[in-house]
């Protein structure tokens, strides 16, 4: 006999919620994409990026809500592959064959994933701390082709050449705020690589986040790119598209938020590197390398990085 669905919805309270979710008002339908040990991903109608629900072991990031381990285990147990639902104001409603679940975002900590600290205005000190993190990223063995940006071996030659030929040009186009050149070179690496978020998409995210730190004009330029980025990201998968779009908005997961804040304070710590590089198989290295190289190039050009 089939298990009956509980008559009353199960209500869960978020431990934390991303502040950027407040950008969306009204009601949006969603559908489940995937379930993993610590996170579930959803596609939301009308959103240019994905939505995530995770537990406290998940590295916190934009467009996400967190639950306690106990609540997430319950949530994950009841969640099924055909689950759908909606997001309306402060609530997330998930319908599965097992139960209707309501997650209240109001009870949790509101977490911003926009870097807020100013970069250190002492150029010499900032370059010094960037060099520290760059040297820390030069592991004896790197498995990602973005290692080419550090003059280190790693990854397939085809991908290494594409990155070497296009990523410096992406940074230059961002500095010069040249949309046509930017999209041309981004197109050459968008969707390039392995995994849910390919290396090319992670590098584009990294460059976009740093570009948002170049003052009011930088943020205005990145904001104006939404139509072009929407077309660009159509050539990659949903998770890569998510990373490119949140990067355009100047949002980044917590380990990389902490990295940018460490740069602003001149703070050197091995745990910053460990937290970044523990993300995914190569994503952590790709994002950290991309942010470091972009920041160094912007400073070399004389661009003031601040918020």
N, C-alpha and C positions, 0 to 999 in steps of 0.2 A: 504493500500500500504506500502511495506517495506521502511524503512528509508534508504536513499542512503548513502553510505560511502563517507566521504569527499575526494575530489580528491587529496588534498595536505596533507602530514603528519602534525601532530600537534607536534611542538617541545617544549620541556620543559627543563629547566636548573636545574641541581641538586643544592640544597643548600649545601650539603656535600656528600662526598663519602668515603667509607672505603679505607684506603691505601693498604690493603691486596689484593684488586681487581687488583692491578698492577702486581700481580704475574702471572696473566693469560694474555697471548697475543694470538692473533688470533681470530677466530670466533667460538662461542659456541651456540648451539640451546637451547632454554628454553621453559618450559610450566608452566602455572599457576597451583599452588596447592590449594591456598585458598586466600580469601579476607576477611579482617576484618576492623573494624572502622578506624584503624590507620596504617595498614600494609598489604601488599600483599606478599605472599611467592611464590617462583618459584623453580622448579627443573631444574638444568642445566646439559646437557649431558657432561660427562667427568669430572665433579666436584665432589669431595668427600663430599661436604656440599651443603647447600641450598643458595639461593640468595633472598634478601629482598628489597622491595621498601616501604618506609614509610613516614609519615609526621613528623613534629617537636615535636609532643607529644610522639612519639615512643622513647623509650630508645635506643640510638644509639649503634650499635654493628658491628662486623665483617661482611664482605660479604654483605654490604648493601649500599643503596643510599637513600638520603633524599630529599623530595620536600617540598615546602611551603604548608601550609594548603590549600590554594586556588588551587594550582596546583595538590595536591594529591586528592582533591575532584573531580576535572575534570578527573583525571586519573582513579579514582575508579569508576566514573560514566560510563566511556567508556569501562572499563575492563569487560570482560565476562568470564564465566567458561571455555570456549573452547579457550581462548586466548593463542597464542604461540608467539615466537619471537626469538631474538638472542642477544647475547652480542658480540660486536666487538670493541676491543681496548677501546676507550673512550666513546662509545655510547651503549645505551640499546635501542633496537627496539622492540616494542610490537605491534603485529597485533591482532586486535579484529574485530568482525563483524561491529562495530561502526566506527572505525578509526584506522589508523596507528599512533602510538605515538613514538617519538624519545626523549630519555632523554640524554642530553649531560652532562657527568660527569666533564668536564674540568672547568666549571664555578664555581663549588662549592668548599668549604673548604675540603682539604684532611685530614682525621682523622685517626690516628693510634690507634689501639686497643691492641697494645703490651705494657705491662708495661715497662717503661723505667727508672724509678727512682730506685736507689739502696735501699735495705732495710737498716734500721738503723744498723750500725755496733756495737752499744752499746746493747749487748744482754739483759741486765737487762731492759733497756728502751723499747726495742722491746717486750719483754715478758709482760711488764707492759701495753703497749697499746693493745696488743692482749688480755690480760685479761679483759681490759675495754670493748672491742667489744664482747668478749665471754659472759660476764655478761649481756651486753645489749641484746644479742640474746636469753637469757634465759627468754623468755616471760612467764607470768603466765600460758598461755595455748598455746601450739604449736600443730598444726594439722599434722605435717609431721613426719614420722618415723625417719628422721635424727636427731630428738631431742634426740635419745638415745645416740648420741655422746656427748651430753652435760649433760647426766644423768638427762634428763627431760622427763616427760610423753608426749605422742603424737604419733599418727599413729597406724597402725595395728601391733599386736605382731609379726606376721610372718615376716613382712618387717623389724621391729626393730631388730629381731634376725639375719636376713641375713646381715644387715648393721653392727651390732656389731661384727659378726663373720668374715666379709670380708673387711670392709673399713680400719681398722688398718693394715691388712695384705697387702692391696694395697699400703699404704703409705710406709711400710717397704720395699716392693719390689721396689718401686721407689727410695728409698734411696740407696738400694743395687744394683740398676740397673739390676735386675733379670727379664728378659723378660718372662720367662716361668711362674714364680710365679705370676708376675703382671697380665698376661692375664688370668691365672687360676682364680684368685680372682675377677678380673673385670667381667669375664663371669658370676660369681655367682650373680651379682647385675645389670648387663647391661639389660636395658629394664624393670627393676623392679619398679613398682609404677603406679601412675595414671597420666593422662593428656598427652599433646603432648610431653613434655620432662619429663619422669619419674624420680623419685627421684634418682634411681641408676645412671642414665645417668648424672644427674646434679652433683652428687658427684664425678663421674669419671672426668668430666670436671674440677671441682674445683681442684682436686688433680693434674691433668695434667698441669694446668696453673701454680700452685706453683712449680711443678717439673721443669718447664722451667726457673724458677728463680734461680736455683742452679748452676749458672755459665756456662761456655762453655761446660763442660762435660755433664751437665744436659740437655742442649739444644741439644747437639749431640745425646744423648740417646733418647730423645723424637722424634727427627727427624728420627731416625732409626726405629721407631716403626710403620711407616705408613702401611706396609703390614699386620702386626699383628692387628692393629687397624681397618683396612678395613674389615678383616674377623670378628673381634669381633663385630663391630657395625652393621653387617648384621642381628644380632639377635634382633635389636630394630627398632623402626620406623624412618622415615626420619628426624623428628625434633630432636629426641634423637641422631641419627647418626651425625647430624649437630653439636650438642653441644660437643660430644666426639671428633670429628675431629678438630674443631677450638681450643678446649682445648689442643689437642696434638700439635697444631701449636703455642701455647702460646698466643692465642688471647681470649679476653673475653669482654662481653658487658660493656658499659661505667660506670654504677654504681659500678661494681666490679673492673674495672680499677682504679677508684677513691679510692676505698677501699684500694687496694694494695699500691697506692701512699700515702694514709694517713698513712698507717703502716710505710712506709719508712721515713716519716717526723715526726713520733711520734705524729700525729695529732688526737685528740679525738673530735668527733662531732656526735651528735644524728642524724643529717640529713644524714650522711653517711649510718647509719643503715636503716633509713626510705626509702632512695632511693633504697637500695638493696631489702628490704623486700616487697616493693610495686610491684615487678616484679612477675607476675603470681599468682597462688594461693599458691603454696609452693616452686616454683623454686627459688625465691629470698632468702628464708630461707635456702634452701638446698645448694645453691652455697656459701652463706656467711658462713654457718656452716662448709661446706667442706673445704673451703679455710683457715678458722681460725684453725681448728683442724690439717690440714696438715702442716701449717706453724709452729704451736707450736711443733708438733712432730719432724719436721725437725730440729728446733732449739735445742730441747732437745737432739737430736742425735748428735748435734754438726756440722750440715751441714750449711755452710755459704750461705745465700740467697742473691743474687745480680743479676744485669744484666750487 
